[in-house]
């Protein structure tokens, strides 16, 4: 916002109004800046989610996820729960492979 044009002999009330307008504009800009700072982690999370899905579709990552789940099932789980982890890995593999990344609009 540009500075308001004041006549050479402005009255006290005109000066007060101009000062109030400047204060309100400064407060609005402070609020806008603080909002951008607070929303930065959310924007980063959105970017990370879209970037992760994009990279996932280009690589063998679903295969690695299924293999990792199988490895966890064989090494980390006792007393027959490995079948459940294996089932989860076998279900996750086609689901991860099937979903294409969403199109993001470039600003």
Backbone atoms as SQL, in Angstrom:
CREATE TABLE atoms (id INTEGER PRIMARY KEY, chain TEXT, resi INTEGER, resn TEXT, atom TEXT, x REAL, y REAL, z REAL);
INSERT INTO atoms VALUES
  (1, 'A', 1, 'UNK', 'N', 0.852, -1.173, 0.000),
  (2, 'A', 1, 'UNK', 'CA', 0.000, 0.000, 0.000),
  (3, 'A', 1, 'UNK', 'C', 0.892, 1.228, 0.000),
  (4, 'A', 2, 'UNK', 'N', 0.566, 2.176, -0.810),
  (5, 'A', 2, 'UNK', 'CA', 1.359, 3.397, -0.866),
  (6, 'A', 2, 'UNK', 'C', 0.904, 4.349, 0.236),
  (7, 'A', 3, 'UNK', 'N', 1.776, 5.264, 0.553),
  (8, 'A', 3, 'UNK', 'CA', 1.431, 6.242, 1.593),
  (9, 'A', 3, 'UNK', 'C', 0.310, 7.145, 1.106),
  (10, 'A', 4, 'UNK', 'N', -0.615, 7.489, 1.997),
  (11, 'A', 4, 'UNK', 'CA', -1.725, 8.354, 1.577),
  (12, 'A', 4, 'UNK', 'C', -1.237, 9.767, 1.276),
  (13, 'A', 5, 'UNK', 'N', -1.850, 10.351, 0.301),
  (14, 'A', 5, 'UNK', 'CA', -1.505, 11.725, -0.072),
  (15, 'A', 5, 'UNK', 'C', -2.215, 12.681, 0.887),
  (16, 'A', 6, 'UNK', 'N', -1.442, 13.485, 1.569),
  (17, 'A', 6, 'UNK', 'CA', -2.021, 14.468, 2.482),
  (18, 'A', 6, 'UNK', 'C', -1.751, 15.867, 1.949),
  (19, 'A', 7, 'UNK', 'N', -2.744, 16.721, 2.065),
  (20, 'A', 7, 'UNK', 'CA', -2.496, 18.108, 1.651),
  (21, 'A', 7, 'UNK', 'C', -1.480, 18.761, 2.596),
  (22, 'A', 8, 'UNK', 'N', -0.917, 19.870, 2.148),
  (23, 'A', 8, 'UNK', 'CA', 0.118, 20.553, 2.925),
  (24, 'A', 8, 'UNK', 'C', -0.411, 20.958, 4.301),
  (25, 'A', 9, 'UNK', 'N', -1.655, 21.427, 4.381),
  (26, 'A', 9, 'UNK', 'CA', -2.229, 21.827, 5.671),
  (27, 'A', 9, 'UNK', 'C', -3.364, 20.880, 6.028),
  (28, 'A', 10, 'UNK', 'N', -2.992, 19.657, 6.405),
  (29, 'A', 10, 'UNK', 'CA', -4.000, 18.676, 6.776),
  (30, 'A', 10, 'UNK', 'C', -4.442, 18.929, 8.210),
  (31, 'A', 11, 'UNK', 'N', -5.716, 18.689, 8.443),
  (32, 'A', 11, 'UNK', 'CA', -6.235, 18.881, 9.801),
  (33, 'A', 11, 'UNK', 'C', -5.794, 17.717, 10.684),
  (34, 'A', 12, 'UNK', 'N', -5.986, 17.902, 11.974),
  (35, 'A', 12, 'UNK', 'CA', -5.593, 16.855, 12.922),
  (36, 'A', 12, 'UNK', 'C', -6.390, 15.574, 12.688),
  (37, 'A', 13, 'UNK', 'N', -7.666, 15.709, 12.367),
  (38, 'A', 13, 'UNK', 'CA', -8.486, 14.505, 12.154),
  (39, 'A', 13, 'UNK', 'C', -8.038, 13.759, 10.893),
  (40, 'A', 14, 'UNK', 'N', -7.653, 14.501, 9.849),
  (41, 'A', 14, 'UNK', 'CA', -7.141, 13.840, 8.645),
  (42, 'A', 14, 'UNK', 'C', -5.834, 13.112, 8.937),
  (43, 'A', 15, 'UNK', 'N', -4.972, 13.735, 9.741),
  (44, 'A', 15, 'UNK', 'CA', -3.716, 13.075, 10.111),
  (45, 'A', 15, 'UNK', 'C', -3.982, 11.821, 10.942),
  (46, 'A', 16, 'UNK', 'N', -4.944, 11.904, 11.876),
  (47, 'A', 16, 'UNK', 'CA', -5.297, 10.732, 12.684),
  (48, 'A', 16, 'UNK', 'C', -5.834, 9.606, 11.799),
  (49, 'A', 17, 'UNK', 'N', -6.681, 9.959, 10.842),
  (50, 'A', 17, 'UNK', 'CA', -7.233, 8.940, 9.937),
  (51, 'A', 17, 'UNK', 'C', -6.115, 8.281, 9.121),
  (52, 'A', 18, 'UNK', 'N', -5.198, 9.096, 8.628),
  (53, 'A', 18, 'UNK', 'CA', -4.090, 8.547, 7.843),
  (54, 'A', 18, 'UNK', 'C', -3.216, 7.635, 8.704),
  (55, 'A', 19, 'UNK', 'N', -2.961, 8.054, 9.952),
  (56, 'A', 19, 'UNK', 'CA', -2.159, 7.229, 10.859),
  (57, 'A', 19, 'UNK', 'C', -2.872, 5.914, 11.172),
  (58, 'A', 20, 'UNK', 'N', -4.172, 5.975, 11.368),
  (59, 'A', 20, 'UNK', 'CA', -4.945, 4.765, 11.630),
  (60, 'A', 20, 'UNK', 'C', -4.912, 3.822, 10.432),
  (61, 'A', 21, 'UNK', 'N', -5.049, 4.371, 9.234),
  (62, 'A', 21, 'UNK', 'CA', -4.969, 3.542, 8.025),
  (63, 'A', 21, 'UNK', 'C', -3.614, 2.850, 7.912),
  (64, 'A', 22, 'UNK', 'N', -2.542, 3.599, 8.210),
  (65, 'A', 22, 'UNK', 'CA', -1.204, 3.013, 8.146),
  (66, 'A', 22, 'UNK', 'C', -1.041, 1.903, 9.184),
  (67, 'A', 23, 'UNK', 'N', -1.557, 2.127, 10.384),
  (68, 'A', 23, 'UNK', 'CA', -1.472, 1.095, 11.423),
  (69, 'A', 23, 'UNK', 'C', -2.252, -0.151, 11.023),
  (70, 'A', 24, 'UNK', 'N', -3.445, 0.036, 10.484),
  (71, 'A', 24, 'UNK', 'CA', -4.249, -1.103, 10.056),
  (72, 'A', 24, 'UNK', 'C', -3.562, -1.878, 8.933),
  (73, 'A', 25, 'UNK', 'N', -2.959, -1.174, 8.001),
  (74, 'A', 25, 'UNK', 'CA', -2.249, -1.843, 6.921),
  (75, 'A', 25, 'UNK', 'C', -1.038, -2.613, 7.453),
  (76, 'A', 26, 'UNK', 'N', -0.321, -2.014, 8.393),
  (77, 'A', 26, 'UNK', 'CA', 0.832, -2.694, 8.977),
  (78, 'A', 26, 'UNK', 'C', 0.375, -3.949, 9.736),
  (79, 'A', 27, 'UNK', 'N', -0.723, -3.845, 10.465),
  (80, 'A', 27, 'UNK', 'CA', -1.247, -4.994, 11.191),
  (81, 'A', 27, 'UNK', 'C', -1.688, -6.098, 10.221),
  (82, 'A', 28, 'UNK', 'N', -2.328, -5.708, 9.130),
  (83, 'A', 28, 'UNK', 'CA', -2.744, -6.686, 8.127),
  (84, 'A', 28, 'UNK', 'C', -1.536, -7.419, 7.543),
  (85, 'A', 29, 'UNK', 'N', -0.473, -6.687, 7.253),
  (86, 'A', 29, 'UNK', 'CA', 0.728, -7.306, 6.710),
  (87, 'A', 29, 'UNK', 'C', 1.403, -8.227, 7.726),
  (88, 'A', 30, 'UNK', 'N', 1.397, -7.832, 9.006),
  (89, 'A', 30, 'UNK', 'CA', 1.960, -8.693, 10.047),
  (90, 'A', 30, 'UNK', 'C', 1.171, -9.996, 10.143),
  (91, 'A', 31, 'UNK', 'N', -0.149, -9.902, 10.115),
  (92, 'A', 31, 'UNK', 'CA', -0.988, -11.099, 10.175),
  (93, 'A', 31, 'UNK', 'C', -0.741, -12.003, 8.970),
  (94, 'A', 32, 'UNK', 'N', -0.621, -11.408, 7.805),
  (95, 'A', 32, 'UNK', 'CA', -0.368, -12.194, 6.597),
  (96, 'A', 32, 'UNK', 'C', 0.974, -12.916, 6.695),
  (97, 'A', 33, 'UNK', 'N', 1.987, -12.206, 7.177),
  (98, 'A', 33, 'UNK', 'CA', 3.304, -12.821, 7.318),
  (99, 'A', 33, 'UNK', 'C', 3.265, -13.970, 8.328),
  (100, 'A', 34, 'UNK', 'N', 2.646, -13.759, 9.486),
  (101, 'A', 34, 'UNK', 'CA', 2.567, -14.803, 10.507),
  (102, 'A', 34, 'UNK', 'C', 1.787, -16.012, 9.996),
  (103, 'A', 35, 'UNK', 'N', 0.739, -15.765, 9.203),
  (104, 'A', 35, 'UNK', 'CA', -0.031, -16.873, 8.636),
  (105, 'A', 35, 'UNK', 'C', 0.827, -17.684, 7.681),
  (106, 'A', 36, 'UNK', 'N', 1.601, -17.014, 6.855),
  (107, 'A', 36, 'UNK', 'CA', 2.492, -17.729, 5.932),
  (108, 'A', 36, 'UNK', 'C', 3.526, -18.548, 6.690),
  (109, 'A', 37, 'UNK', 'N', 4.053, -17.995, 7.779),
  (110, 'A', 37, 'UNK', 'CA', 5.039, -18.721, 8.577),
  (111, 'A', 37, 'UNK', 'C', 4.400, -19.941, 9.223),
  (112, 'A', 38, 'UNK', 'N', 3.179, -19.792, 9.734),
  (113, 'A', 38, 'UNK', 'CA', 2.507, -20.913, 10.391),
  (114, 'A', 38, 'UNK', 'C', 2.105, -22.003, 9.403),
  (115, 'A', 39, 'UNK', 'N', 1.780, -21.633, 8.168),
  (116, 'A', 39, 'UNK', 'CA', 1.336, -22.606, 7.180),
  (117, 'A', 39, 'UNK', 'C', 2.488, -23.265, 6.431),
  (118, 'A', 40, 'UNK', 'N', 3.713, -22.819, 6.662),
  (119, 'A', 40, 'UNK', 'CA', 4.858, -23.385, 5.947),
  (120, 'A', 40, 'UNK', 'C', 5.008, -24.893, 6.165),
  (121, 'A', 41, 'UNK', 'N', 4.890, -25.406, 7.401),
  (122, 'A', 41, 'UNK', 'CA', 4.992, -26.869, 7.558),
  (123, 'A', 41, 'UNK', 'C', 3.907, -27.624, 6.793),
  (124, 'A', 42, 'UNK', 'N', 2.707, -27.056, 6.737),
  (125, 'A', 42, 'UNK', 'CA', 1.631, -27.708, 5.985),
  (126, 'A', 42, 'UNK', 'C', 1.959, -27.750, 4.504),
  (127, 'A', 43, 'UNK', 'N', 2.483, -26.673, 3.971),
  (128, 'A', 43, 'UNK', 'CA', 2.869, -26.657, 2.556),
  (129, 'A', 43, 'UNK', 'C', 3.983, -27.664, 2.273),
  (130, 'A', 44, 'UNK', 'N', 4.935, -27.763, 3.198),
  (131, 'A', 44, 'UNK', 'CA', 6.005, -28.738, 3.015),
  (132, 'A', 44, 'UNK', 'C', 5.461, -30.156, 3.048),
  (133, 'A', 45, 'UNK', 'N', 4.508, -30.415, 3.939),
  (134, 'A', 45, 'UNK', 'CA', 3.914, -31.752, 4.010),
  (135, 'A', 45, 'UNK', 'C', 3.149, -32.073, 2.730),
  (136, 'A', 46, 'UNK', 'N', 2.430, -31.086, 2.184),
  (137, 'A', 46, 'UNK', 'CA', 1.712, -31.316, 0.931),
  (138, 'A', 46, 'UNK', 'C', 2.695, -31.615, -0.199),
  (139, 'A', 47, 'UNK', 'N', 3.783, -30.867, -0.257),
  (140, 'A', 47, 'UNK', 'CA', 4.782, -31.095, -1.292),
  (141, 'A', 47, 'UNK', 'C', 5.409, -32.475, -1.123),
  (142, 'A', 48, 'UNK', 'N', 5.733, -32.838, 0.124),
  (143, 'A', 48, 'UNK', 'CA', 6.343, -34.135, 0.379),
  (144, 'A', 48, 'UNK', 'C', 5.406, -35.258, -0.040),
  (145, 'A', 49, 'UNK', 'N', 4.103, -35.128, 0.258),
  (146, 'A', 49, 'UNK', 'CA', 3.147, -36.160, -0.128),
  (147, 'A', 49, 'UNK', 'C', 3.043, -36.319, -1.633),
  (148, 'A', 50, 'UNK', 'N', 2.957, -35.223, -2.353),
  (149, 'A', 50, 'UNK', 'CA', 2.849, -35.323, -3.807),
  (150, 'A', 50, 'UNK', 'C', 4.166, -35.803, -4.417),
  (151, 'A', 51, 'UNK', 'N', 5.278, -35.342, -3.880),
  (152, 'A', 51, 'UNK', 'CA', 6.583, -35.754, -4.399),
  (153, 'A', 51, 'UNK', 'C', 6.812, -37.236, -4.129),
  (154, 'A', 52, 'UNK', 'N', 6.408, -37.717, -2.956),
  (155, 'A', 52, 'UNK', 'CA', 6.580, -39.117, -2.595),
  (156, 'A', 52, 'UNK', 'C', 5.785, -40.020, -3.527),
  (157, 'A', 53, 'UNK', 'N', 4.531, -39.642, -3.811),
  (158, 'A', 53, 'UNK', 'CA', 3.706, -40.456, -4.711),
  (159, 'A', 53, 'UNK', 'C', 4.267, -40.437, -6.129),
  (160, 'A', 54, 'UNK', 'N', 4.798, -39.307, -6.538),
  (161, 'A', 54, 'UNK', 'CA', 5.387, -39.198, -7.874),
  (162, 'A', 54, 'UNK', 'C', 6.599, -40.115, -7.992),
  (163, 'A', 55, 'UNK', 'N', 7.460, -40.072, -6.998),
  (164, 'A', 55, 'UNK', 'CA', 8.656, -40.914, -7.017),
  (165, 'A', 55, 'UNK', 'C', 8.302, -42.384, -6.884),
  (166, 'A', 56, 'UNK', 'N', 7.257, -42.661, -6.133),
  (167, 'A', 56, 'UNK', 'CA', 6.847, -44.046, -5.929),
  (168, 'A', 56, 'UNK', 'C', 6.395, -44.682, -7.237),
  (169, 'A', 57, 'UNK', 'N', 5.732, -43.905, -8.075),
  (170, 'A', 57, 'UNK', 'CA', 5.234, -44.473, -9.330),
  (171, 'A', 57, 'UNK', 'C', 6.357, -44.708, -10.342),
  (172, 'A', 58, 'UNK', 'N', 7.475, -44.008, -10.182),
  (173, 'A', 58, 'UNK', 'CA', 8.563, -44.124, -11.145),
  (174, 'A', 58, 'UNK', 'C', 9.537, -45.251, -10.813),
  (175, 'A', 59, 'UNK', 'N', 9.480, -45.770, -9.595),
  (176, 'A', 59, 'UNK', 'CA', 10.529, -46.695, -9.182),
  (177, 'A', 59, 'UNK', 'C', 9.970, -48.037, -8.762),
  (178, 'A', 60, 'UNK', 'N', 10.848, -48.858, -8.207),
  (179, 'A', 60, 'UNK', 'CA', 10.459, -50.178, -7.704),
  (180, 'A', 60, 'UNK', 'C', 10.071, -50.104, -6.240),
  (181, 'A', 61, 'UNK', 'N', 9.708, -48.936, -5.751),
  (182, 'A', 61, 'UNK', 'CA', 9.441, -48.763, -4.330),
  (183, 'A', 61, 'UNK', 'C', 8.365, -49.710, -3.799),
  (184, 'A', 62, 'UNK', 'N', 7.256, -49.962, -4.516),
  (185, 'A', 62, 'UNK', 'CA', 6.286, -50.912, -3.969),
  (186, 'A', 62, 'UNK', 'C', 6.886, -52.293, -3.739),
  (187, 'A', 63, 'UNK', 'N', 7.794, -52.677, -4.604),
  (188, 'A', 63, 'UNK', 'CA', 8.460, -53.957, -4.420),
  (189, 'A', 63, 'UNK', 'C', 9.310, -53.935, -3.159),
  (190, 'A', 64, 'UNK', 'N', 10.001, -52.821, -2.914),
  (191, 'A', 64, 'UNK', 'CA', 10.809, -52.689, -1.713),
  (192, 'A', 64, 'UNK', 'C', 9.929, -52.668, -0.463),
  (193, 'A', 65, 'UNK', 'N', 8.763, -52.023, -0.561),
  (194, 'A', 65, 'UNK', 'CA', 7.848, -51.986, 0.582),
  (195, 'A', 65, 'UNK', 'C', 7.363, -53.389, 0.903),
  (196, 'A', 66, 'UNK', 'N', 6.971, -54.125, -0.110),
  (197, 'A', 66, 'UNK', 'CA', 6.517, -55.503, 0.109),
  (198, 'A', 66, 'UNK', 'C', 7.653, -56.358, 0.656),
  (199, 'A', 67, 'UNK', 'N', 8.848, -56.184, 0.122),
  (200, 'A', 67, 'UNK', 'CA', 9.998, -56.938, 0.620),
  (201, 'A', 67, 'UNK', 'C', 10.332, -56.573, 2.058),
  (202, 'A', 68, 'UNK', 'N', 10.240, -55.284, 2.374),
  (203, 'A', 68, 'UNK', 'CA', 10.494, -54.852, 3.752),
  (204, 'A', 68, 'UNK', 'C', 9.469, -55.414, 4.719),
  (205, 'A', 69, 'UNK', 'N', 8.212, -55.440, 4.303),
  (206, 'A', 69, 'UNK', 'CA', 7.176, -56.018, 5.158),
  (207, 'A', 69, 'UNK', 'C', 7.419, -57.511, 5.353),
  (208, 'A', 70, 'UNK', 'N', 7.845, -58.172, 4.311),
  (209, 'A', 70, 'UNK', 'CA', 8.160, -59.597, 4.418),
  (210, 'A', 70, 'UNK', 'C', 9.353, -59.818, 5.350),
  (211, 'A', 71, 'UNK', 'N', 10.363, -58.962, 5.240),
  (212, 'A', 71, 'UNK', 'CA', 11.522, -59.062, 6.116),
  (213, 'A', 71, 'UNK', 'C', 11.133, -58.830, 7.563),
  (214, 'A', 72, 'UNK', 'N', 10.311, -57.818, 7.824),
  (215, 'A', 72, 'UNK', 'CA', 9.818, -57.586, 9.178),
  (216, 'A', 72, 'UNK', 'C', 9.029, -58.782, 9.685),
  (217, 'A', 73, 'UNK', 'N', 8.258, -59.358, 8.800),
  (218, 'A', 73, 'UNK', 'CA', 7.447, -60.506, 9.201),
  (219, 'A', 73, 'UNK', 'C', 8.317, -61.681, 9.587),
  (220, 'A', 74, 'UNK', 'N', 9.393, -61.903, 8.860),
  (221, 'A', 74, 'UNK', 'CA', 10.222, -63.075, 9.156),
  (222, 'A', 74, 'UNK', 'C', 11.165, -62.827, 10.321),
  (223, 'A', 75, 'UNK', 'N', 11.659, -61.604, 10.500),
  (224, 'A', 75, 'UNK', 'CA', 12.647, -61.343, 11.550),
  (225, 'A', 75, 'UNK', 'C', 12.043, -60.792, 12.835),
  (226, 'A', 76, 'UNK', 'N', 11.047, -59.958, 12.712),
  (227, 'A', 76, 'UNK', 'CA', 10.592, -59.222, 13.878),
  (228, 'A', 76, 'UNK', 'C', 9.378, -59.764, 14.600),
  (229, 'A', 77, 'UNK', 'N', 8.632, -60.661, 14.007),
  (230, 'A', 77, 'UNK', 'CA', 7.374, -61.075, 14.606),
  (231, 'A', 77, 'UNK', 'C', 7.472, -62.535, 15.037),
  (232, 'A', 78, 'UNK', 'N', 6.915, -62.850, 16.208),
  (233, 'A', 78, 'UNK', 'CA', 6.966, -64.216, 16.733),
  (234, 'A', 78, 'UNK', 'C', 5.576, -64.841, 16.763),
  (235, 'A', 79, 'UNK', 'N', 5.537, -66.104, 17.013),
  (236, 'A', 79, 'UNK', 'CA', 4.319, -66.878, 17.261),
  (237, 'A', 79, 'UNK', 'C', 3.278, -66.815, 16.154),
  (238, 'A', 80, 'UNK', 'N', 3.686, -66.945, 14.935),
  (239, 'A', 80, 'UNK', 'CA', 2.739, -67.109, 13.845),
  (240, 'A', 80, 'UNK', 'C', 2.109, -65.842, 13.299),
  (241, 'A', 81, 'UNK', 'N', 2.483, -64.659, 13.796),
  (242, 'A', 81, 'UNK', 'CA', 1.927, -63.406, 13.270),
  (243, 'A', 81, 'UNK', 'C', 2.535, -63.018, 11.936),
  (244, 'A', 82, 'UNK', 'N', 3.551, -63.723, 11.503),
  (245, 'A', 82, 'UNK', 'CA', 4.190, -63.371, 10.237),
  (246, 'A', 82, 'UNK', 'C', 3.242, -63.548, 9.076),
  (247, 'A', 83, 'UNK', 'N', 2.265, -64.432, 9.210),
  (248, 'A', 83, 'UNK', 'CA', 1.302, -64.604, 8.113),
  (249, 'A', 83, 'UNK', 'C', 0.491, -63.337, 7.903),
  (250, 'A', 84, 'UNK', 'N', 0.140, -62.691, 9.004),
  (251, 'A', 84, 'UNK', 'CA', -0.618, -61.436, 8.898),
  (252, 'A', 84, 'UNK', 'C', 0.207, -60.368, 8.181),
  (253, 'A', 85, 'UNK', 'N', 1.485, -60.241, 8.544),
  (254, 'A', 85, 'UNK', 'CA', 2.349, -59.255, 7.895),
  (255, 'A', 85, 'UNK', 'C', 2.571, -59.584, 6.424),
  (256, 'A', 86, 'UNK', 'N', 2.699, -60.858, 6.131),
  (257, 'A', 86, 'UNK', 'CA', 2.846, -61.255, 4.736),
  (258, 'A', 86, 'UNK', 'C', 1.587, -60.907, 3.948),
  (259, 'A', 87, 'UNK', 'N', 0.430, -61.137, 4.526),
  (260, 'A', 87, 'UNK', 'CA', -0.830, -60.799, 3.861),
  (261, 'A', 87, 'UNK', 'C', -0.923, -59.283, 3.622),
  (262, 'A', 88, 'UNK', 'N', -0.510, -58.499, 4.618),
  (263, 'A', 88, 'UNK', 'CA', -0.527, -57.041, 4.458),
  (264, 'A', 88, 'UNK', 'C', 0.408, -56.620, 3.330),
  (265, 'A', 89, 'UNK', 'N', 1.597, -57.220, 3.267),
  (266, 'A', 89, 'UNK', 'CA', 2.551, -56.874, 2.212),
  (267, 'A', 89, 'UNK', 'C', 2.010, -57.244, 0.841),
  (268, 'A', 90, 'UNK', 'N', 1.377, -58.406, 0.749),
  (269, 'A', 90, 'UNK', 'CA', 0.840, -58.829, -0.545),
  (270, 'A', 90, 'UNK', 'C', -0.366, -57.995, -0.970),
  (271, 'A', 91, 'UNK', 'N', -1.097, -57.466, -0.001),
  (272, 'A', 91, 'UNK', 'CA', -2.217, -56.565, -0.327),
  (273, 'A', 91, 'UNK', 'C', -1.687, -55.188, -0.707),
  (274, 'A', 92, 'UNK', 'N', -0.650, -54.734, -0.007),
  (275, 'A', 92, 'UNK', 'CA', -0.131, -53.379, -0.235),
  (276, 'A', 92, 'UNK', 'C', 0.576, -53.250, -1.578),
  (277, 'A', 93, 'UNK', 'N', 1.224, -54.305, -2.012),
  (278, 'A', 93, 'UNK', 'CA', 1.996, -54.216, -3.250),
  (279, 'A', 93, 'UNK', 'C', 1.145, -53.787, -4.451),
  (280, 'A', 94, 'UNK', 'N', 0.027, -54.460, -4.777),
  (281, 'A', 94, 'UNK', 'CA', -0.755, -54.011, -5.937),
  (282, 'A', 94, 'UNK', 'C', -1.400, -52.642, -5.726),
  (283, 'A', 95, 'UNK', 'N', -1.763, -52.343, -4.476),
  (284, 'A', 95, 'UNK', 'CA', -2.382, -51.040, -4.226),
  (285, 'A', 95, 'UNK', 'C', -1.388, -49.912, -4.452),
  (286, 'A', 96, 'UNK', 'N', -0.170, -50.099, -4.008),
  (287, 'A', 96, 'UNK', 'CA', 0.849, -49.070, -4.209),
  (288, 'A', 96, 'UNK', 'C', 1.242, -48.952, -5.672),
  (289, 'A', 97, 'UNK', 'N', 1.236, -50.031, -6.383),
  (290, 'A', 97, 'UNK', 'CA', 1.616, -50.021, -7.789),
  (291, 'A', 97, 'UNK', 'C', 0.529, -49.406, -8.658),
  (292, 'A', 98, 'UNK', 'N', -0.742, -49.564, -8.250),
  (293, 'A', 98, 'UNK', 'CA', -1.869, -49.149, -9.085),
  (294, 'A', 98, 'UNK', 'C', -2.131, -47.647, -9.048),
  (295, 'A', 99, 'UNK', 'N', -1.984, -46.996, -7.896),
  (296, 'A', 99, 'UNK', 'CA', -2.367, -45.593, -7.754),
  (297, 'A', 99, 'UNK', 'C', -1.370, -44.679, -8.438),
  (298, 'A', 100, 'UNK', 'N', -1.782, -43.965, -9.486),
  (299, 'A', 100, 'UNK', 'CA', -0.877, -42.997, -10.123),
  (300, 'A', 100, 'UNK', 'C', -0.820, -41.733, -9.284),
  (301, 'A', 101, 'UNK', 'N', 0.237, -40.958, -9.412),
  (302, 'A', 101, 'UNK', 'CA', 0.317, -39.704, -8.654),
  (303, 'A', 101, 'UNK', 'C', -0.730, -38.723, -9.170),
  (304, 'A', 102, 'UNK', 'N', -1.232, -37.917, -8.249),
  (305, 'A', 102, 'UNK', 'CA', -2.208, -36.903, -8.636),
  (306, 'A', 102, 'UNK', 'C', -1.516, -35.762, -9.352),
  (307, 'A', 103, 'UNK', 'N', -2.217, -35.178, -10.300),
  (308, 'A', 103, 'UNK', 'CA', -1.674, -34.044, -11.034),
  (309, 'A', 103, 'UNK', 'C', -1.685, -32.822, -10.117),
  (310, 'A', 104, 'UNK', 'N', -0.551, -32.126, -10.034),
  (311, 'A', 104, 'UNK', 'CA', -0.484, -30.904, -9.244),
  (312, 'A', 104, 'UNK', 'C', -0.393, -29.725, -10.191),
  (313, 'A', 105, 'UNK', 'N', -1.099, -28.681, -9.828),
  (314, 'A', 105, 'UNK', 'CA', -1.086, -27.482, -10.664),
  (315, 'A', 105, 'UNK', 'C', 0.147, -26.650, -10.334),
  (316, 'A', 106, 'UNK', 'N', 0.848, -26.254, -11.345),
  (317, 'A', 106, 'UNK', 'CA', 2.027, -25.409, -11.141),
  (318, 'A', 106, 'UNK', 'C', 1.574, -23.976, -10.907),
  (319, 'A', 107, 'UNK', 'N', 2.151, -23.315, -9.878),
  (320, 'A', 107, 'UNK', 'CA', 1.739, -21.925, -9.594),
  (321, 'A', 107, 'UNK', 'C', 2.204, -20.957, -10.647);
